[in-house]
C-alpha cells in the first residue's frame, strides 16, 4: 500500500484509520445506505472473480485479464493474461466452457489492452471491436511524412470482426496523420496552413516522439450505440472519437475499410493535450527549473475512456481515469474526469462536438500542503474526483471508473488493487483491496512493489443483468478463506479464429 493511503478498518463497530507500510485486504468499508448494491467483477493473476458487496466470492472463471459480462449472459476476455498483448479472445459461459473464440492470425497485427462487443445495426448481428498495433515499415512511415522512423514502428488500429472471425471494418491512425515537412508527400498541411488547422488529424512528427514500437500505446476502447461512434484513448493523454456508422458499408468490408481511410474517418473530437495539434501550450519546466507547468494538457497516462451509458447520471458524457502521469506536477495525482464534449465557451450544450481549446479553461488551485501548483482545467470538464491526499489512489498504470445508476462512481486503482465507490460529492461508501498476488491470496499486503496485487479494471453489475439473472448468487466466502485459492495461470491458446464451439 502507498505510504499515504488511509485504511479504514471495521472492528467492533468502530472505524480506525492508520498510515502504514502494510494493510489488510478485501472489504474495508461499506455504507449499505449509500452504496449501489450489486456485484463487482475483476480479474487478478489470471482468474476472474465476481464478488458481492461484502467482498464474498459468488463466482469465478479460470481466465482473467480485462473481463466483462455480455448481454448474452456470457463472459468475454482476452485469451492470455497480459493486457499489453494477447492473441485473441474467448467467450465463456457461466460454467467456464468456451463457446466462441477468435485469434488474430494476420502478420503485422498485435491485439492489446481493450475490446468491446457491439451490436452492429447495419449487419443486424453482434461483432467485436478491438485495438491492435500494426507494424509500419520505414518506407511507409517516410512516405506518410514522418521525419524519423525506427525499426519495428507500430501505430494502433481498431479492427472489427464478425462472429465467424471475418474482418468487416478497420480504422488505422496512419490513415489520419498530417505533417508540415514535405509538400511532395501526402498528408501535407498545404501552403499557408498549419498543423493547428487539422484537429481531426494526428501530427506524425510529434516533438521528441519518432515513429517507433507501440507509438501511441492506446489502452481503451468504447462504442456508443446511439451515435454509432468509437472512442479510443492513448496513454500519452489524448482520447479520440471516430465515426463508425458513417464509414461502415454493410456486406462490403473493402468499401468499409476504404471509407474509414478517407476524410470521413478523421477525428470527430479529441481531448486531453491540445499542444499535440498546436492549439495549446505543452507541459514544460520553468526557468528556475524547480517548478514546472502542465500547460494546457489535461491528463496523462490516462485509461478507460468511455461514454457514460444511457439512463445514468451524466449519460452521453465521456469519462476517463486520469492517471496523472506526464503532467510535470511536483506530486502526481490520479483523478476521474467527466467531460461534456458538447459544451461551448458560454457553457451551453450545443448538441454537437466543440473543439476543447475553443471552449477555454478555468484555473484550479489546490491546498498548500499538497505542493501542487495551480493548473488550467478545460471548461468541458463538468465533474471530477480526486482524493484529498495526493497519493490516496495514485496509479501510474491501468485503472478505470464506472458511473453507477444512483450517481455514484466505482473506481479501480490498478497498481494497488484498490477498488472503491464514491458519491457525486466524493464521499467514500465502499472500499475493497484485492488480496490476490502471484504468490497466492494474502490477508495482509506488506510493503511491496506496485502491481503486486494489481487489478486492471473493475465493473459493477446488478442482479438483474442478463448474465446474473436467475443465478444462485448467495455469498460463499472471502477469497482469502477459499480452501484452494485458484492458482494463477495463463489462458490456453485458442483454437482457429472465429470457430464457434457451442
C-alpha positions in Angstrom: 0.0 0.0 0.0 1.1 3.6 -0.5 2.6 5.4 2.5 -0.2 8.0 2.2 -3.0 5.5 1.8 -5.5 5.6 4.7 -7.0 2.3 5.5 -10.4 2.2 7.1 -10.8 -1.0 9.1 -14.1 -2.1 10.6 -13.5 -3.5 14.1 -16.1 -3.9 16.9 -18.3 -1.4 15.3 -15.6 1.4 15.2 -13.6 2.7 12.3 -9.9 3.0 12.8 -7.5 4.7 10.4 -3.8 4.4 10.2 -1.0 5.3 7.8 1.2 2.2 7.5 3.5 0.3 5.2 1.2 -2.7 5.2 -2.5 -3.1 5.5 -5.5 -5.5 5.4 -7.1 -6.7 2.1 -10.6 -7.4 1.0 -13.6 -5.4 2.4 -12.5 -2.3 4.3 -15.7 -0.3 4.4 -19.3 -0.5 3.2 -22.1 2.1 3.7 -25.1 0.0 3.0 -27.4 3.0 2.8 -25.4 4.9 0.2 -23.5 2.4 -1.9 -25.0 1.0 -5.1 -25.8 -2.6 -4.4 -24.5 -5.1 -6.9 -21.7 -7.5 -7.8 -18.2 -6.4 -8.7 -16.2 -8.2 -11.5 -12.5 -8.0 -11.7 -9.5 -10.2 -12.7 -6.3 -10.9 -10.8 -3.4 -13.2 -11.6 -5.3 -15.0 -14.4 -8.6 -15.6 -12.6 -11.9 -13.6 -12.9 -13.8 -13.0 -9.6 -17.4 -11.9 -9.1 -17.8 -10.6 -5.5 -20.8 -9.3 -3.6 -20.8 -6.1 -1.6 -19.4 -8.0 1.4 -16.4 -9.0 -0.7 -17.6 -12.6 -0.8 -17.0 -14.6 -3.9 -20.1 -15.7 -5.8 -18.4 -17.0 -8.9 -15.0 -17.4 -10.6 -13.8 -18.1 -14.2 -10.4 -19.6 -15.0 -9.5 -16.7 -17.2 -8.7 -13.2 -16.2 -7.2 -10.2 -17.9 -9.8 -7.5 -18.5 -13.2 -9.3 -18.3 -16.7 -8.1 -18.9 -20.1 -9.7 -18.8 -22.1 -9.6 -22.0 -25.8 -9.1 -22.6 -26.0 -12.7 -23.8 -25.1 -13.8 -20.3 -21.5 -14.8 -21.0 -18.0 -13.6 -20.1 -15.7 -12.1 -22.7 -11.9 -11.8 -22.0 -8.5 -11.9 -23.6 -7.1 -15.4 -24.2 -3.8 -14.5 -22.5 -3.3 -13.0 -19.0 -1.5 -9.8 -20.2 -3.3 -6.6 -21.2 -0.2 -5.5 -23.1 -0.5 -8.2 -25.7 -2.5 -11.4 -26.5 -3.6 -13.4 -29.5 -7.3 -13.1 -29.3 -10.4 -13.5 -27.2 -12.5 -16.2 -25.6 -16.2 -16.1 -24.7 -17.1 -18.3 -21.8 -20.5 -19.5 -20.4 -21.3 -19.5 -16.7 -19.7 -22.9 -16.3 -16.4 -21.8 -17.9 -17.0 -23.5 -21.2 -15.5 -21.7 -24.3 -18.4 -21.0 -26.6 -16.7 -18.6 -29.0 -13.1 -17.6 -29.7 -11.1 -15.5 -32.1 -7.4 -15.4 -32.9 -5.7 -12.6 -34.8 -3.5 -14.5 -37.3 -2.6 -11.8 -39.7 1.0 -10.9 -39.9 1.8 -7.4 -38.5 -1.1 -7.2 -36.2 -0.8 -7.3 -32.4 -4.1 -7.1 -30.3 -3.7 -5.5 -26.9 -5.5 -3.9 -24.0 -9.1 -3.4 -24.9 -12.1 -4.6 -26.9 -15.9 -4.3 -26.9 -18.7 -6.5 -28.1 -21.3 -4.4 -30.0 -24.4 -4.9 -32.0 -23.8 -3.8 -35.5 -27.2 -2.5 -36.7 -26.1 -2.4 -40.3 -25.3 -6.1 -40.1 -28.1 -6.9 -37.7 -25.6 -9.0 -35.8 -23.1 -8.8 -32.9 -19.4 -8.0 -33.7 -16.3 -7.4 -31.7 -14.1 -4.3 -31.9 -10.5 -4.4 -30.6 -7.3 -2.4 -30.5 -4.3 -3.8 -32.5 -0.9 -2.4 -33.1 0.0 -2.5 -36.8 3.6 -2.7 -37.9 4.8 0.2 -40.1 7.8 -0.2 -42.4 10.3 2.6 -42.6 9.2 3.2 -46.2 5.6 3.5 -45.1 6.5 6.0 -42.4 8.6 8.2 -44.5 6.0 8.2 -47.3 3.4 9.4 -44.8 5.6 12.4 -43.9 7.5 11.1 -40.9 10.8 12.8 -40.1 12.2 9.8 -38.2 11.1 6.1 -38.3 12.6 3.5 -36.0 12.8 -0.2 -36.9 9.7 -2.1 -35.6 7.5 1.0 -35.6 3.8 0.5 -34.9 0.6 2.5 -35.0 -2.7 1.5 -33.4 -5.7 0.4 -35.4 -9.3 -0.5 -34.5 -10.4 -3.8 -36.0 -14.0 -5.2 -36.2 -14.7 -8.9 -36.7 -18.0 -10.7 -37.0 -18.9 -13.9 -35.1 -17.3 -16.0 -37.9 -14.0 -14.3 -37.4 -14.2 -12.2 -40.6 -12.8 -8.6 -40.6 -15.7 -6.4 -41.6 -14.2 -3.0 -40.8 -10.9 -1.4 -39.9 -9.6 2.0 -39.0 -5.9 3.0 -38.7 -4.2 6.1 -37.2 -1.7 6.1 -40.1 -4.5 7.0 -42.5 -5.3 10.1 -40.4 -2.0 11.8 -39.9 -0.8 15.3 -41.0 2.7 16.9 -41.4 4.3 20.1 -42.4 7.6 18.6 -43.5 7.5 18.0 -47.3 5.0 19.4 -49.8 5.7 16.5 -52.1 4.3 13.9 -49.7 0.7 13.0 -48.9 -0.9 14.4 -45.8 0.9 17.8 -46.1 -0.8 20.7 -44.5 -0.7 22.8 -47.6 0.7 26.2 -48.4 -0.1 28.8 -45.7 -1.7 26.2 -43.4 -0.5 24.7 -40.1 -0.9 21.5 -38.0 -3.4 23.5 -35.9 -5.7 23.7 -38.9 -6.2 19.9 -38.8 -7.5 19.0 -35.3 -9.1 15.9 -37.0 -5.7 14.5 -37.8 -2.7 13.4 -35.8 0.7 15.2 -36.2 3.0 12.3 -37.4 6.0 14.3 -36.2 5.2 14.8 -32.5 8.1 16.6 -30.8 10.5 14.0 -29.4 8.5 11.0 -30.5 9.8 9.5 -33.7 7.7 6.6 -35.1 8.6 3.6 -33.0 7.2 0.4 -31.5 3.8 1.0 -29.7 3.9 4.7 -30.8 0.6 5.7 -29.3 0.0 2.9 -26.7 -3.8 3.1 -26.9 -5.3 1.3 -24.0 -9.1 1.7 -24.0 -11.9 1.4 -26.5 -15.6 2.1 -26.2 -18.6 2.2 -28.5 -21.7 4.5 -28.4 -24.6 2.6 -30.0 -26.8 5.7 -30.2 -24.2 7.7 -32.1 -22.5 4.7 -33.8 -19.2 6.1 -32.8 -16.0 4.9 -31.2 -13.7 6.5 -28.6 -10.1 5.3 -28.3 -7.6 6.5 -25.7 -3.8 7.0 -25.9 -1.8 6.6 -22.7 0.0 9.8 -23.7 -3.0 11.8 -22.6 -5.5 12.1 -25.5 -8.7 10.5 -26.4 -10.2 10.5 -30.0 -13.8 10.0 -31.2 -14.2 8.4 -34.6 -17.2 7.7 -36.8 -18.1 4.1 -37.2 -21.5 4.3 -38.7 -20.6 6.8 -41.4 -17.7 4.7 -42.6 -19.3 1.2 -42.4 -20.7 -0.4 -45.6 -22.8 -3.5 -44.8 -21.7 -6.5 -46.7 -18.7 -4.9 -48.2 -15.6 -4.9 -45.9 -13.3 -3.5 -48.6 -15.6 -0.5 -49.1 -15.8 -0.1 -45.3 -12.1 -0.1 -44.9 -11.7 2.4 -47.8 -14.2 4.8 -46.2 -12.5 4.5 -42.8 -9.2 5.5 -44.5 -10.7 8.7 -46.0 -11.7 12.1 -44.6 -14.9 10.5 -43.1 -12.6 8.7 -40.8 -10.8 11.8 -39.4 -11.4 12.5 -35.7 -14.8 13.9 -34.8 -13.4 15.1 -31.5 -10.2 14.9 -29.4 -9.5 15.9 -25.8 -6.5 16.0 -23.5 -3.4 17.6 -25.0 -4.1 20.4 -27.5 -0.3 21.1 -27.8 -0.2 17.9 -29.9 -2.1 19.7 -32.7 -0.5 23.1 -31.9 -3.6 24.6 -30.3 -2.2 24.9 -26.8 0.8 25.1 -24.6 2.7 21.9 -23.7 4.0 21.0 -20.2 7.4 22.4 -19.6 10.0 23.1 -16.9 10.1 26.8 -16.0 13.1 29.0 -16.0 14.3 28.3 -12.4 13.9 24.6 -13.1 12.4 23.7 -9.7 8.9 24.4 -10.8 7.0 23.4 -13.9 3.7 23.8 -15.6 1.2 21.4 -17.2 0.4 24.0 -19.8 -3.0 23.1 -21.4 -2.5 19.4 -21.0 -5.5 17.9 -19.1 -4.5 14.3 -18.5 -1.6 11.9 -18.8 -1.1 8.2 -18.6 -4.9 8.0 -18.9 -7.0 4.9 -19.1 -10.6 3.6 -19.6 -12.0 6.4 -21.7 -15.7 5.6 -22.3 -19.2 7.1 -22.6 -21.4 7.2 -19.6 -24.2 4.9 -20.6 -27.8 5.9 -21.5 -30.0 6.2 -18.4 -27.2 7.0 -16.0 -26.5 10.4 -14.5 -24.2 12.2 -17.0 -25.3 10.0 -19.9 -23.6 10.8 -23.1 -20.6 12.4 -21.4 -17.1 10.9 -21.6 -15.4 9.6 -18.5 -11.7 8.8 -18.1 -9.3 7.7 -15.4 -6.6 10.4 -15.5 -3.6 8.6 -14.0 -1.8 11.9 -13.6 1.4 11.0 -15.4 3.4 13.3 -17.7 1.8 16.5 -16.3 5.0 17.9 -14.8 3.4 18.3 -11.4 5.6 18.3 -8.4 3.5 15.5 -7.0 1.5 13.4 -9.5 -2.1 12.7 -8.6 -4.8 10.5 -10.2 -8.3 11.7 -10.8 -11.5 10.8 -12.5 -12.7 13.2 -15.2 -16.2 13.6 -16.6 -16.2 15.5 -19.9 -19.2 17.1 -21.8 -17.8 17.4 -25.3 -20.7 19.5 -26.5 -20.2 22.5 -24.2 -19.2 25.8 -25.8 -17.3 28.7 -24.2 -20.5 30.1 -22.6 -21.4 26.7 -21.0 -24.2 25.9 -23.5 -24.7 22.3 -24.6 -24.6 22.7 -28.4 -25.7 19.1 -29.2 -22.5 18.7 -31.3 -18.8 18.3 -30.6 -17.0 21.5 -29.8 -13.2 21.8 -30.1 -12.0 22.0 -26.4 -9.3 24.7 -27.0 -12.2 26.9 -28.3 -14.1 26.5 -25.1 -11.3 27.7 -22.8 -10.0 27.0 -19.3 -10.5 27.8 -15.7 -7.8 28.0 -13.1 -7.9 25.3 -10.4 -6.0 25.8 -7.1 -5.0 23.2 -4.5 -4.4 23.1 -0.8 -1.0 24.4 0.0 0.0 21.2 1.8 -0.3 19.3 -1.5 2.5 21.3 -3.0 0.6 21.3 -6.3 0.8 24.4 -8.5 -2.4 25.8 -10.0 -3.5 24.2 -13.2 -5.6 25.2 -16.2 -8.7 23.0 -16.4 -10.9 22.6 -19.5 -14.3 24.1 -19.1 -15.7 20.9 -20.7 -14.8 19.0 -17.5 -18.1 19.1 -15.7 -17.2 16.7 -12.7 -14.0 15.3 -11.3 -12.9 13.3 -8.3 -9.6 13.1 -6.6 -8.6 12.2 -3.1 -7.6 14.8 -0.6 -4.2 13.1 -0.2 -2.2 13.5 -3.4 -1.3 9.8 -3.4 -4.6 8.4 -2.0 -5.3 6.3 -5.0 -2.5 7.2 -7.4 -1.9 4.6 -10.1 0.8 5.0 -12.7 -0.7 2.3 -14.9 -4.1 0.7 -15.8 -7.2 1.7 -13.8 -10.8 2.7 -14.6 -14.0 4.2 -13.4 -17.7 3.5 -13.9 -20.8 5.6 -13.3 -23.4 3.7 -11.3 -27.2 4.1 -11.6 -27.5 6.0 -8.2 -24.9 8.6 -9.4 -22.0 7.1 -7.5 -18.8 6.2 -9.3 -16.9 2.9 -8.9 -13.1 3.4 -9.2 -10.4 0.9 -9.8 -6.8 2.0 -9.0 -4.7 -0.7 -10.7 -1.3 -0.7 -9.1 -2.5 -1.3 -5.5 -5.6 -3.4 -6.4 -7.7 -0.7 -4.8 -11.4 -0.7 -5.6 -13.8 1.9 -4.1 -17.0 3.7 -4.7 -17.7 7.4 -4.1 -20.8 9.5 -4.2 -21.2 12.5 -6.5 -19.9 14.6 -3.6 -16.8 12.5 -3.2 -17.9 10.6 -0.1 -16.5 7.1 0.2 -19.2 4.4 0.5 -17.4 1.2 -0.3 -13.8 0.1 -0.4 -12.0 -3.2 -1.2 -8.4 -4.2 -1.6 -7.7 -7.1 -3.9 -5.9 -9.9 -1.9 -4.7 -11.9 -4.9 -1.0 -11.9 -5.8 1.1 -14.2 -7.9 2.1 -15.9 -4.7 -1.5 -16.5 -3.6 -4.2 -14.6 -1.7 -3.0 -12.6 1.3 -5.0 -11.2 4.2 -2.4 -8.5 4.7 -0.3 -6.9 1.9 3.1 -6.0 3.2 5.3 -3.2 1.9 5.5 -4.3 -1.7 6.3 -3.2 -5.2 3.5 -1.7 -7.3 1.4 -4.3 -9.3 1.8 -6.9 -6.6 -2.0 -7.2 -6.3 -2.9 -5.2 -9.4 -6.4 -5.0 -11.0 -6.5 -3.6 -14.5 -10.2 -2.7 -14.3 -13.4 -3.4 -12.3 -17.1 -3.3 -13.2 -20.2 -3.4 -11.1 -23.3 -5.3 -12.2 -26.8 -5.6 -10.7 -28.6 -8.8 -10.0 -30.9 -8.2 -13.0 -28.1 -8.2 -15.5 -28.7 -11.0 -18.1 -25.6 -12.8 -17.0 -26.7 -12.9 -13.4 -30.5 -13.0 -13.5 -31.8 -16.3 -12.1 -28.3 -17.4 -10.9 -27.6 -18.7 -7.4 -25.6 -15.7 -6.1 -25.5 -16.4 -2.4 -22.3 -15.4 -0.7 -19.7 -18.1 -0.4 -16.5 -16.9 1.3 -13.8 -14.3 1.0 -11.0 -15.0 -1.5 -8.5 -15.5 1.4 -10.8 -18.1 3.0 -11.2 -20.2 0.0 -9.8 -23.7 0.7 -7.9 -23.8 -2.5 -7.4 -20.3 -3.9 -7.2 -20.7 -7.7 -3.6 -20.7 -8.8 -2.6 -18.1 -11.4 -2.3 -19.4 -14.9 -2.4 -18.1 -18.4 -5.3 -19.0 -20.6 -4.8 -21.8 -23.0 -4.0 -21.0 -26.6 -7.3 -20.6 -28.5 -8.4 -22.8 -31.4 -8.6 -21.4 -35.0 -10.1 -17.9 -35.4 -13.9 -17.4 -35.4 -14.6 -21.0 -34.5 -17.9 -21.4 -32.6 -17.6 -24.4 -30.3 -21.0 -24.0 -28.8 
